[in-house]
Amino acid sequence: MKFSLPIVFAFLGIAIAAPVQPQSAESAKRSEAQSPDILYNNQAGWGKRSEAQSPDILYNNQAGWGKRSEKQSPDILYNNQAGWGKRSEKQSPDILYNNQAGWGKRKD
């Protein structure tokens, strides 16, 4: 009897406690309009605001995660067809670039 009394009170407390309504996943998500600076789940997957809204941030372009195009920002890394690289050796002979053999500097 001594041992069952605390257990009975515990179950009674659980039964009397106010039920908690779980928050639905849809109501928990904030929209981009509510919080434009946070990551949000866009159609392509997780991404930040569009390049039109924030041209200096990473965005999910068709090729994958990348920065602005080389035409817009020639000094930044961009996702070219060969993969991540900087401008071509012809444009910038002193920087690392992704050549066919892999990452390297210009030939001597």
Backbone as JSON Lines, residues from 0, in Angstrom:
{"i":0,"aa":"M","n":[0.83,-1.2,0.0],"ca":[0.0,0.0,0.0],"c":[0.87,1.25,0.0]}
{"i":1,"aa":"K","n":[1.98,1.22,0.76],"ca":[2.86,2.38,0.81],"c":[3.43,2.69,-0.57]}
{"i":2,"aa":"F","n":[3.74,1.65,-1.31],"ca":[4.38,1.85,-2.61],"c":[3.38,2.23,-3.7]}
{"i":3,"aa":"S","n":[2.15,1.81,-3.56],"ca":[1.16,2.08,-4.6],"c":[0.58,3.49,-4.5]}
{"i":4,"aa":"L","n":[0.59,4.08,-3.33],"ca":[0.01,5.42,-3.16],"c":[0.71,6.47,-4.01]}
{"i":5,"aa":"P","n":[2.06,6.55,-4.05],"ca":[2.71,7.54,-4.92],"c":[2.43,7.29,-6.4]}
{"i":6,"aa":"I","n":[2.32,6.03,-6.76],"ca":[2.03,5.71,-8.16],"c":[0.63,6.17,-8.53]}
{"i":7,"aa":"V","n":[-0.33,5.97,-7.65],"ca":[-1.71,6.4,-7.9],"c":[-1.75,7.91,-8.04]}
{"i":8,"aa":"F","n":[-1.06,8.63,-7.16],"ca":[-1.03,10.1,-7.25],"c":[-0.37,10.57,-8.55]}
{"i":9,"aa":"A","n":[0.65,9.87,-8.97],"ca":[1.33,10.24,-10.22],"c":[0.39,10.09,-11.41]}
{"i":10,"aa":"F","n":[-0.32,8.96,-11.47],"ca":[-1.26,8.76,-12.58],"c":[-2.42,9.75,-12.51]}
{"i":11,"aa":"L","n":[-2.86,10.07,-11.3],"ca":[-3.94,11.04,-11.13],"c":[-3.49,12.42,-11.61]}
{"i":12,"aa":"G","n":[-2.26,12.79,-11.3],"ca":[-1.72,14.08,-11.75],"c":[-1.61,14.15,-13.26]}
{"i":13,"aa":"I","n":[-1.22,13.05,-13.86],"ca":[-1.12,13.01,-15.33],"c":[-2.49,13.14,-15.96]}
{"i":14,"aa":"A","n":[-3.49,12.48,-15.38],"ca":[-4.84,12.52,-15.94],"c":[-5.47,13.89,-15.81]}
{"i":15,"aa":"I","n":[-5.16,14.59,-14.72],"ca":[-5.76,15.91,-14.48],"c":[-5.05,17.01,-15.25]}
{"i":16,"aa":"A","n":[-3.79,16.82,-15.55],"ca":[-3.01,17.86,-16.23],"c":[-3.69,18.28,-17.52]}
{"i":17,"aa":"A","n":[-3.58,19.56,-17.83],"ca":[-4.2,20.08,-19.05],"c":[-3.53,19.46,-20.27]}
{"i":18,"aa":"P","n":[-4.33,19.01,-21.22],"ca":[-3.73,18.43,-22.42],"c":[-3.02,19.51,-23.24]}
{"i":19,"aa":"V","n":[-1.91,19.14,-23.8],"ca":[-1.12,20.06,-24.61],"c":[-1.4,19.77,-26.07]}
{"i":20,"aa":"Q","n":[-1.78,20.8,-26.8],"ca":[-2.03,20.63,-28.23],"c":[-0.71,20.73,-28.98]}
{"i":21,"aa":"P","n":[-0.33,19.69,-29.69],"ca":[0.92,19.79,-30.46],"c":[0.78,20.78,-31.6]}
{"i":22,"aa":"Q","n":[1.83,21.54,-31.81],"ca":[1.82,22.53,-32.89],"c":[2.08,21.82,-34.21]}
{"i":23,"aa":"S","n":[1.25,22.11,-35.19],"ca":[1.43,21.44,-36.48],"c":[2.69,21.96,-37.16]}
{"i":24,"aa":"A","n":[3.25,21.13,-38.0],"ca":[4.49,21.5,-38.69],"c":[4.26,22.67,-39.63]}
{"i":25,"aa":"E","n":[3.11,22.73,-40.24],"ca":[2.83,23.82,-41.18],"c":[2.73,25.17,-40.47]}
{"i":26,"aa":"S","n":[2.14,25.2,-39.3],"ca":[2.0,26.47,-38.59],"c":[3.32,26.91,-37.96]}
{"i":27,"aa":"A","n":[4.24,25.97,-37.76],"ca":[5.52,26.3,-37.14],"c":[6.48,26.96,-38.12]}
{"i":28,"aa":"K","n":[6.3,26.73,-39.41],"ca":[7.21,27.29,-40.4],"c":[6.89,28.76,-40.62]}
{"i":29,"aa":"R","n":[7.92,29.56,-40.64],"ca":[7.73,30.96,-40.97],"c":[7.93,31.13,-42.46]}
{"i":30,"aa":"S","n":[7.18,31.99,-43.05],"ca":[7.33,32.22,-44.48],"c":[8.47,33.19,-44.73]}
{"i":31,"aa":"E","n":[8.9,33.26,-45.96],"ca":[9.95,34.2,-46.32],"c":[9.49,35.63,-46.07]}
{"i":32,"aa":"A","n":[8.2,35.9,-46.26],"ca":[7.67,37.24,-46.02],"c":[7.8,37.61,-44.54]}
{"i":33,"aa":"Q","n":[7.62,36.64,-43.66],"ca":[7.73,36.91,-42.22],"c":[9.18,37.1,-41.8]}
{"i":34,"aa":"S","n":[10.07,36.3,-42.32],"ca":[11.49,36.35,-41.94],"c":[12.36,36.18,-43.17]}
{"i":35,"aa":"P","n":[12.57,37.25,-43.92],"ca":[13.3,37.1,-45.18],"c":[14.78,36.77,-45.03]}
{"i":36,"aa":"D","n":[15.34,36.91,-43.84],"ca":[16.77,36.68,-43.68],"c":[17.11,35.26,-43.24]}
{"i":37,"aa":"I","n":[16.1,34.43,-43.02],"ca":[16.38,33.08,-42.58],"c":[16.29,32.11,-43.74]}
{"i":38,"aa":"L","n":[16.91,30.97,-43.54],"ca":[16.78,29.93,-44.55],"c":[15.33,29.48,-44.6]}
{"i":39,"aa":"Y","n":[14.86,29.2,-45.76],"ca":[13.5,28.71,-45.9],"c":[13.51,27.61,-46.94]}
{"i":40,"aa":"N","n":[12.46,26.83,-46.94],"ca":[12.39,25.7,-47.85],"c":[11.66,26.13,-49.11]}
{"i":41,"aa":"N","n":[12.43,26.41,-50.15],"ca":[11.8,26.77,-51.41],"c":[11.55,25.51,-52.23]}
{"i":42,"aa":"Q","n":[11.03,25.65,-53.42],"ca":[10.68,24.48,-54.22],"c":[11.9,23.65,-54.57]}
{"i":43,"aa":"A","n":[13.02,24.29,-54.77],"ca":[14.23,23.56,-55.15],"c":[14.89,22.89,-53.95]}
{"i":44,"aa":"G","n":[14.51,23.29,-52.76],"ca":[15.14,22.78,-51.54],"c":[15.48,23.96,-50.64]}
{"i":45,"aa":"W","n":[16.35,23.73,-49.69],"ca":[16.7,24.81,-48.78],"c":[17.49,25.87,-49.51]}
{"i":46,"aa":"G","n":[17.11,27.12,-49.33],"ca":[17.82,28.2,-49.99],"c":[17.55,29.51,-49.29]}
{"i":47,"aa":"K","n":[18.27,30.52,-49.67],"ca":[18.0,31.85,-49.14],"c":[17.15,32.59,-50.14]}
{"i":48,"aa":"R","n":[17.0,33.86,-49.91],"ca":[16.2,34.67,-50.83],"c":[16.76,34.6,-52.23]}
{"i":49,"aa":"S","n":[15.98,34.99,-53.18],"ca":[16.4,34.91,-54.57],"c":[17.54,35.89,-54.84]}
{"i":50,"aa":"E","n":[18.26,35.64,-55.9],"ca":[19.37,36.51,-56.27],"c":[18.86,37.92,-56.55]}
{"i":51,"aa":"A","n":[17.65,38.04,-57.09],"ca":[17.09,39.37,-57.37],"c":[16.93,40.16,-56.08]}
{"i":52,"aa":"Q","n":[16.56,39.49,-54.99],"ca":[16.37,40.18,-53.72],"c":[17.71,40.44,-53.02]}
{"i":53,"aa":"S","n":[18.6,39.48,-53.06],"ca":[19.88,39.59,-52.37],"c":[21.0,39.05,-53.25]}
{"i":54,"aa":"P","n":[21.54,39.88,-54.12],"ca":[22.51,39.37,-55.08],"c":[23.83,38.94,-54.47]}
{"i":55,"aa":"D","n":[24.12,39.3,-53.24],"ca":[25.41,38.96,-52.65],"c":[25.42,37.66,-51.87]}
{"i":56,"aa":"I","n":[24.28,36.99,-51.76],"ca":[24.25,35.77,-50.97],"c":[24.23,34.55,-51.87]}
{"i":57,"aa":"L","n":[24.61,33.43,-51.27],"ca":[24.51,32.18,-52.0],"c":[23.05,31.9,-52.31]}
{"i":58,"aa":"Y","n":[22.79,31.36,-53.44],"ca":[21.43,31.01,-53.79],"c":[21.46,29.69,-54.55]}
{"i":59,"aa":"N","n":[20.34,29.07,-54.65],"ca":[20.26,27.78,-55.32],"c":[19.92,28.02,-56.78]}
{"i":60,"aa":"N","n":[20.93,28.0,-57.62],"ca":[20.66,28.16,-59.04],"c":[20.4,26.79,-59.66]}
{"i":61,"aa":"Q","n":[20.17,26.74,-60.95],"ca":[19.82,25.48,-61.59],"c":[20.94,24.46,-61.5]}
{"i":62,"aa":"A","n":[22.17,24.94,-61.54],"ca":[23.31,24.02,-61.49],"c":[23.58,23.52,-60.08]}
{"i":63,"aa":"G","n":[23.03,24.18,-59.1],"ca":[23.28,23.84,-57.69],"c":[23.64,25.11,-56.95]}
{"i":64,"aa":"W","n":[24.23,24.95,-55.79],"ca":[24.57,26.13,-55.0],"c":[25.7,26.89,-55.68]}
{"i":65,"aa":"G","n":[25.51,28.17,-55.83],"ca":[26.55,28.98,-56.45],"c":[26.33,30.44,-56.15]}
{"i":66,"aa":"K","n":[27.29,31.23,-56.5],"ca":[27.13,32.67,-56.35],"c":[26.68,33.24,-57.68]}
{"i":67,"aa":"R","n":[26.69,34.53,-57.77],"ca":[26.28,35.17,-59.02],"c":[27.13,34.68,-60.18]}
{"i":68,"aa":"S","n":[26.67,34.9,-61.36],"ca":[27.39,34.43,-62.54],"c":[28.71,35.18,-62.69]}
{"i":69,"aa":"E","n":[29.6,34.58,-63.44],"ca":[30.9,35.22,-63.68],"c":[30.7,36.56,-64.38]}
{"i":70,"aa":"K","n":[29.7,36.64,-65.23],"ca":[29.44,37.9,-65.94],"c":[29.11,39.01,-64.94]}
{"i":71,"aa":"Q","n":[28.34,38.69,-63.92],"ca":[27.97,39.69,-62.92],"c":[29.11,39.97,-61.95]}
{"i":72,"aa":"S","n":[29.82,38.94,-61.53],"ca":[30.89,39.08,-60.54],"c":[32.08,38.22,-60.93]}
{"i":73,"aa":"P","n":[32.96,38.73,-61.78],"ca":[34.04,37.89,-62.29],"c":[35.08,37.5,-61.25]}
{"i":74,"aa":"D","n":[35.09,38.13,-60.1],"ca":[36.13,37.84,-59.12],"c":[35.74,36.79,-58.09]}
{"i":75,"aa":"I","n":[34.52,36.28,-58.15],"ca":[34.1,35.31,-57.14],"c":[34.06,33.92,-57.73]}
{"i":76,"aa":"L","n":[34.09,32.96,-56.82],"ca":[33.93,31.58,-57.25],"c":[32.53,31.41,-57.84]}
{"i":77,"aa":"Y","n":[32.44,30.62,-58.85],"ca":[31.14,30.35,-59.45],"c":[31.13,28.91,-59.91]}
{"i":78,"aa":"N","n":[29.96,28.41,-60.17],"ca":[29.83,27.02,-60.59],"c":[29.85,26.98,-62.11]}
{"i":79,"aa":"N","n":[31.0,26.66,-62.67],"ca":[31.08,26.55,-64.12],"c":[30.75,25.11,-64.52]}
{"i":80,"aa":"Q","n":[30.77,24.82,-65.8],"ca":[30.38,23.49,-66.25],"c":[31.32,22.41,-65.73]}
{"i":81,"aa":"A","n":[32.58,22.75,-65.58],"ca":[33.55,21.77,-65.11],"c":[33.46,21.55,-63.61]}
{"i":82,"aa":"G","n":[32.82,22.45,-62.9],"ca":[32.71,22.38,-61.45],"c":[33.07,23.73,-60.86]}
{"i":83,"aa":"W","n":[33.35,23.74,-59.58],"ca":[33.67,25.0,-58.94],"c":[35.04,25.48,-59.41]}
{"i":84,"aa":"G","n":[35.1,26.73,-59.81],"ca":[36.38,27.27,-60.25],"c":[36.33,28.78,-60.3]}
{"i":85,"aa":"K","n":[37.48,29.36,-60.52],"ca":[37.53,30.8,-60.72],"c":[37.56,31.07,-62.2]}
{"i":86,"aa":"R","n":[37.84,32.29,-62.55],"ca":[37.9,32.64,-63.97],"c":[38.91,31.77,-64.7]}
{"i":87,"aa":"S","n":[38.83,31.75,-65.98],"ca":[39.73,30.93,-66.78],"c":[41.16,31.46,-66.68]}
{"i":88,"aa":"E","n":[42.1,30.62,-67.03],"ca":[43.5,31.02,-67.01],"c":[43.73,32.18,-67.96]}
{"i":89,"aa":"K","n":[43.03,32.2,-69.07],"ca":[43.17,33.28,-70.04],"c":[42.77,34.62,-69.4]}
{"i":90,"aa":"Q","n":[41.71,34.61,-68.61],"ca":[41.25,35.84,-67.96],"c":[42.14,36.23,-66.79]}
{"i":91,"aa":"S","n":[42.57,35.26,-66.02],"ca":[43.36,35.53,-64.81],"c":[44.45,34.48,-64.69]}
{"i":92,"aa":"P","n":[45.59,34.69,-65.31],"ca":[46.61,33.64,-65.32],"c":[47.25,33.36,-63.97]}
{"i":93,"aa":"D","n":[47.09,34.22,-62.99],"ca":[47.78,34.01,-61.72],"c":[46.94,33.31,-60.66]}
{"i":94,"aa":"I","n":[45.7,33.0,-60.97],"ca":[44.87,32.39,-59.94],"c":[44.69,30.91,-60.2]}
{"i":95,"aa":"L","n":[44.32,30.22,-59.14],"ca":[43.98,28.81,-59.3],"c":[42.73,28.71,-60.16]}
{"i":96,"aa":"Y","n":[42.69,27.72,-60.99],"ca":[41.51,27.51,-61.81],"c":[41.33,26.02,-61.99]}
{"i":97,"aa":"N","n":[40.16,25.63,-62.42],"ca":[39.88,24.22,-62.61],"c":[40.19,23.86,-64.06]}
{"i":98,"aa":"N","n":[41.36,23.3,-64.28],"ca":[41.69,22.87,-65.63],"c":[41.23,21.43,-65.82]}
{"i":99,"aa":"Q","n":[41.45,20.89,-67.0],"ca":[40.96,19.54,-67.27],"c":[41.62,18.5,-66.37]}
{"i":100,"aa":"A","n":[42.87,18.75,-66.0],"ca":[43.57,17.79,-65.15],"c":[43.16,17.9,-63.69]}
{"i":101,"aa":"G","n":[42.54,19.01,-63.32],"ca":[42.14,19.24,-61.94],"c":[42.58,20.62,-61.52]}
{"i":102,"aa":"W","n":[42.58,20.87,-60.23],"ca":[42.95,22.19,-59.74],"c":[44.45,22.39,-59.93]}
{"i":103,"aa":"G","n":[44.81,23.54,-60.45],"ca":[46.23,23.81,-60.62],"c":[46.46,25.25,-61.01]}
{"i":104,"aa":"K","n":[47.73,25.61,-61.05],"ca":[48.08,26.95,-61.52],"c":[48.47,26.83,-62.97]}
{"i":105,"aa":"R","n":[48.8,27.94,-63.56],"ca":[49.16,27.9,-64.98],"c":[50.46,27.12,-65.19]}
{"i":106,"aa":"K","n":[50.67,26.71,-66.38],"ca":[51.89,25.97,-66.71],"c":[53.06,26.94,-66.75]}
{"i":107,"aa":"D","n":[54.22,26.43,-66.44],"ca":[55.42,27.27,-66.51],"c":[55.96,27.3,-67.91]}
